């Protein structure tokens, strides 16, 4: 038993003893007051009844998890923003991620994990509530969760309800990145006991950042090999704050849910110079894409990968420079993950802390001719997901079963022995963590605009338009991992596509049912109005027109 556990036992025993003493003290004067008025036997009987009924409340808890407080595991949830599976642990031999790889060695790596909507805000609202976006009613950024599902119990809120200290550092719910860094973004105040909003040199020196669109850094490709140390960057500061929190938690006896949301590798790809030195820019490969290929796709799919006009057909050298910066930024985030893992070990918390590493959605790096997110290709739907539980016998194993980001909520509830709220429709991955060959779902569902897509172990089918009237895509991952050959019209796959059409319809119908116990659900909640971005140091007139640009 760890010192933390024995402290809990002691506190509970002390409380019990004090409570009994208090009852005896109250009983004596009451006995003399009642002595000459009513039947003493009746009083004693009433007292016993009161005593017993009180004890029965104490020793038969309604919620089984409450009785297990003494054995609570802590949770450290680390989420990167816009990180795809270009990681060593996921088989990428170029990107250097020794720390995420070391976490994978002691946990379960989910090879076939997918987000539910490949855009920050919707994805985060979805996994923090354990529901699909047709249930959260959030499919846009800059939405406040409580405007559409005010009564929902978020993951952080559930931990708080169970006596955990729930702390957010950085980005968990939607947060305009990088424009809102330093603020709380579109946070949910009910999810946390405490929040920390780091703000680093990447913001103070934002004007130095290279970008395809002047003074735009979030929605467009932008990058910088920065001067200075990790600890000066926003995510370096976030990691330092998390280390301080872990240090505090190690001294106390309260179970914790520490959610650390890194802002990188989301654009701007800013990392200290040393991380750029890890890569050989000239050797970085850029996928090619043709206009003939576009003709094989339904129109909405073709549009999704040609939406960002100034990012199309980048010159190879420019594309390599940008991709190198994304990789350098991944290595920078990896180093911050390493700092957290080191602190977990040094503080002794590693023995009773579940560690999760994930991202809110995938990211194209020129695949299909597209950069960034917002498509229904594997590049945007697939996410890294690694869960390390201290009491798990399965370490360094890989699950190829399709899983969803909304499965994280019930998984963490199961691992910490807390009852999952009824409205959570994700499925616990605990059976897969015990046996990677187990099966909990046949497919992972992702929505984007008027399209839905499911990924099974072998296939991806994508449907566009509410009745499929805008077309279908079918990919066979056994032969085409990059999803370049649309088989939707291939006669050899008639049976496959017919059966998968039934499955996707069923999945969409289920994902659209209002979950039991959710409470109110509003259809048409609107995003907050968004003001124009201001880069720190630039001057704008009252009409928002820039009158002065801070020089590099
Ligand atoms: Ca994101």
Boltz pocket constraint, residues with backbone or C-beta under 6 A from the ligand:
constraints:
  - pocket:
      binder: B
      contacts: [[A, 80], [A, 81], [A, 82], [A, 119], [A, 120], [A, 266], [A, 360], [A, 361]]
      max_distance: 6.0
